[in-house]
Amino acid sequence: MQKEEIGTTDSADRAWWTAWCPRLAGLLLTVAVAWPAHAQIEVNRATAEALMQLPGIGPVRAERIVQARAQRPFTDWADLQARVAGIGPKTAETLSLHGLRVQGRSYGQDVAQGKVMPAPRSAAQREPPRAGEAALSSRPAAPAR
């Protein structure tokens, strides 16, 4: 019986690694570069300049946030929406997706706890009526011809 050495591989294993390692490394690099890595920004500590890095926040909205925060820190997303004009559910959802946090919490966490209402969905995102259910419409049905 021959004794096998530990740590050696046969030529088929070497060929596989030689062929696939560069491809796998390239794939991993592509995913890492394409994956959105948003740093979390705490609204109660961020500067106006940091807030302006978020989509949907320009100089005016950043200044509104800073001024409202100067009165007292934001307690949750509902508080932020109530005190800063121009931030509703859709904007809050977008800002949260890009890293904005209120007391370390994302908008989705407050929605899940019922603290705020979720952003309304467009008609394309809503489920179609199920079979047997009448579709609700503001217009009456067209007469049959």
Order of alpha helices (4+ residues) and beta strands (2+ residues): alpha-beta-alpha-alpha-alpha-alpha-beta-alpha
